[in-house]
Amino acid sequence: MSRRRTALLLSGLLGAVASWQLGGAGFSWAKAALGQVLLSRAWERTLEGEEKARPWSWADTWPVARLEAPSRGVGFYVLASGTGRTLAWGPGHLDGTPMPGEPGRSVIAAHRDSHFRFLGQLAPGERLRLQTREGAWREYVALEGVVLDARHERLRLAHTGEPELLLVTCYPFDAPFAGSPLRYVLRAVPAPEPEGSGGAG
């Protein structure tokens, strides 16, 4: 086989692989976006008091919070459980950690190439907003993100008296393939109340 033909075959193969990867990413993003639309109705039912408001009859998850980053123009429904199947539709709350908005460190995970892509640009000091199942809004301040190696390090989940958030995603953000053992972890703490907001009786 001539070198030119071999080069053409390799070029075509690389193009096919790239198209497959991009097509898969596009499908994942479309699925994630569609999920947020379908979940909006379930969230409305949750705010009305329904327990485990499933977005469709066969769903094994349901929304437990609404997370927004106003400075980045993004907002998502946080789902119960952090399984791979759940994360295809939106950020997932990890079982065994406090519910978002409750005292302690609540862990929320999402994919780096869809819902939590914005974490790569979020700067320390930027605000996040979280709506609880009861409808209350809480404001948080993002701290500096850190990179952990999941093979050797664990998340620090020591109980705290404040309702903190740990937002976790795979790292690096621009990795061409999944499977990296690195995790990007961003901690967010309650935003200080404006001076004088305590009010006098």
N, C-alpha and C positions, 0 to 999 in steps of 0.2 A: 504494500500500500504506500502510495506517495506521501511525502511529508505534508504537502498541501492538503491532501484529502484527510489525512489524520488530524491536521490542525482544524479543518472545517468540522469534522465530527466532534472533536473535543469542544470546539466553540458552541456547536449546537447543543451538546450535552449540558454544558455549563448554563446555557440560556434556558434550557428546559428546567434544570434544577432551580434556577433563580425564579422563574415564573411560578413554579410549584410553591416555593417558599413564600413569595409575595401573595400568591393566590390564597394560601392557607392563612397568612396574616390578615388579609382582607376579609376572609370569611369569619375569622375570630373576632375582628373588630366589629363587623356588621352584627354578629350574634350578640356581642356585649352591648352594643347600642340598642338593639331591639329589646334586649332584656330589661334595660332601664325604662323603656316606654311601657312595657307590660307590667313592670313592678310598680309603676306610679299608682295604678288603681288599687293594688294590694296595700300600698302605703296609706292611701286614703282610708281604707277599711281599718287598718291598724290604728290610725289616729282616732277613729270612731270607737275603738275599744275591742276590736276583734282579735282574738289570740291566734297566732300562727296563720295569718292571712296569706294563703298560698296564691301566687300569681296565676297559676293554671292548675287544673285538677290533679295532674300527676307530679307536680313539683314537690321536691323533698327539702325545700328551703323556703324562707319567707323574709321580708324586710324587718330589720330590728332597729334601724336608725337611718338618718339622712346626713351625709357628710358633704360639706361644700368648702371650696377654696375660692372665695370671692375675687381675690387679686388675680387668679388664674382663669376665672370664668368657667370653673368646672363644679359639678355637683353629682353625687351618686347615691343610690340606695345601698346600704350595707346589709348583707344577707346573713342569716343564721348559718353557722358552720363554715369552715375554711377548706372544704374539700376541693379537689381539682374540678369536679363537676359544677360546684357552686361558683368557683372563681371564673368560669367561662361566662357567667352572666353579670358578675359585679364583685365588688370587694366583699370579703367574707369575715365575719367575726369569729375568732378562734374559740372553740368550746373550752371551758375551764377557766376563762378569764372573765373579769367583771363585764357586765353589759355596758355598751357605750353610754357614757354619761353618769355611770355609777362610780362610787369611790373605788380606787385601785387602778391598776394598769390594764386597760382594755386593749387587746391586740386585734388589729384589722389588717388583713393581707389582701393583696391584689396583684395582677400581672403587671410587669414593668412596661409592656408594650401596648397596654390599653388603659385601664382605669387609673393606675398609679404612675403613668408616664410623667405626670406633672411634678412628682416628687423630686425629679432630677433638677428642676429649676426653682423649686421652693426655697426661699432664702430664710435664714434664721430671723425671727421677728415677725414674719408674715402671719396673718390670722387665718384660722380655720373655724368653721361653724359646724356644730353638730345638733341635729334635732333628735330628741329621744322619742320613744314610743308613746310617751305621754303628751308629746307636742311641744315640750319646752326646748328652747334654743340655748345652747351653751357655746361660749367663745373660747378658743384656745390659741396659744401662741406657739409657733413652730420653733423648736430648738435646732441646733446643728445636727445633721444626719451623720450616722456612722456606718461603716461597712464591717460586717461580721462574717467569719467563715463558719458555716453551719456544721462543718466537720469537727470543729474544735471549740466553738463558743456557743453559748446558749443565751436566749433573751433573759434579761433580768426582770423578773415578775414580782419582786418583793412588794408586799402590800403597802400602799400609801394611802393617806387619808384623803387625798384629792382624786378627782376623776381624770386620770391621765389617759392619753392615747399613745399607742405604739403602732406606727404605720410601717408595714414590712412588705418588701418586694424583692425580686431577684436583682442581681447586679452583675455586670454593668448594664446600664440602660440600653446601650447600643449593641449588645451581644447579638451576633447573627443567628445563634442557636440557643435553645433552652438547655437547662441542665447544670448551670453554674452553681457551685456550692456557696457562692458569696451572696449575702443578703444586705440590702440597704435598709437601715432602720432609722426612722425619724420619730422622735419623741415630741409630743405636744402637751403643754401644761395649760391649766386654766388661765385665761387672760385676766390681768388685774382689773378690778373695777375702777371706773373713772373716779377721780377725787370728788368727794362730796355726794357720791351716789348712795351712800348709806341712808341719808335722809334723817331728819330729826322728827321725833314724835311731836 
